[in-house]
Amino acid sequence: MKNDLYERLLELREQAKSVGEPVLRDKSFELLLKTVEKKQPLKLLEIGVNRGLSGIGMLLSSPKATLAGIEIDEDKIKIAKGNYAEFGVEERAKIFYGDASEIIPVLTGEYDFIFLDGPKGHYYEYLPNLLAVLSKGGILFADNVLFRGYVGGKVKTPHKFNTTKNSMERFLKAITTDNNLKTQIYEIEDGVSITEKL
Ligand SMILES: C[S@@+](CC[C@H](N)C(=O)[O-])C[C@H]1O[C@@H](n2cnc3c(N)ncnc32)[C@H](O)[C@@H]1O
């Protein structure tokens, strides 16, 4: 996808970054869109919507897809909805407002692509319920799995991040040792994992 809409999306991403919004990093964003473009999923789920920019990228990359997002910050939801409208994807995207810890366990239906980009200390807790709504052959794409290099020990973990790091390690172990899953880890930026449910 290289067109005017994509250029505008990149512009909005730069704006968000310039005010310190935590949007997906550039190479990871490209990998996300490439993965979605290849798979052409129909039902997308995103944990951590922020301004809706990764969601828009996914919807533009899979034109028949619908997206459900989860976001805890009401102000960000307003901005995301405005952005969805600007890109003409508002009919294909909805946002659940609230804490992912409460919303994920009550999700119904099946998703064939899940983008996990919410609070880093909770991935392991979310995993069983996310796998329960992921269809066979579906993809779980997770950002920040190497968490600043602390996971894997490339960078010494400051005390205050130990809990998050330990939780992320449990998440990685779970997705790499389960025989029903096939996972690839990408050592780019903050670390990305792509897991297929077999
Ligand atoms: C890294 S940002 C998402 C970036 C977005 N995926 C993108 O690349 O444009 C993480 C988002 O998760 C939201 N968030 C944090 N804790 C959450 C929670 N417990 N439940 C739902 N959303 C949460 C934050 O408000 C933030 O907007």
The ligand as a Gaussian input file, in Angstrom:
#p B3LYP/6-31G(d) Opt

LIG

0 1
 C        1.337000       1.537000      22.332000
 S       -0.210000       2.353000      22.418000
 C       -1.071000       1.706000      21.038000
 C       -0.510000       2.224000      19.745000
 C       -1.325000       1.866000      18.529000
 N       -1.508000       0.437000      18.425000
 C       -0.585000       2.362000      17.298000
 O        0.439000       1.759000      16.919000
 O       -0.996000       3.384000      16.738000
 C       -0.970000       1.535000      23.764000
 C       -2.392000       1.994000      24.054000
 O       -2.941000       1.119000      25.023000
 C       -3.800000       1.853000      25.875000
 N       -3.929000       1.114000      27.125000
 C       -3.076000       1.114000      28.179000
 N       -3.524000       0.315000      29.163000
 C       -4.702000      -0.220000      28.706000
 C       -5.648000      -1.115000      29.277000
 N       -5.446000      -1.643000      30.499000
 N       -6.713000      -1.445000      28.545000
 C       -6.913000      -0.923000      27.306000
 N       -6.049000      -0.063000      26.718000
 C       -4.962000       0.292000      27.414000
 C       -3.099000       3.206000      26.010000
 O       -4.005000       4.224000      26.384000
 C       -2.496000       3.409000      24.632000
 O       -3.318000       4.205000      23.822000

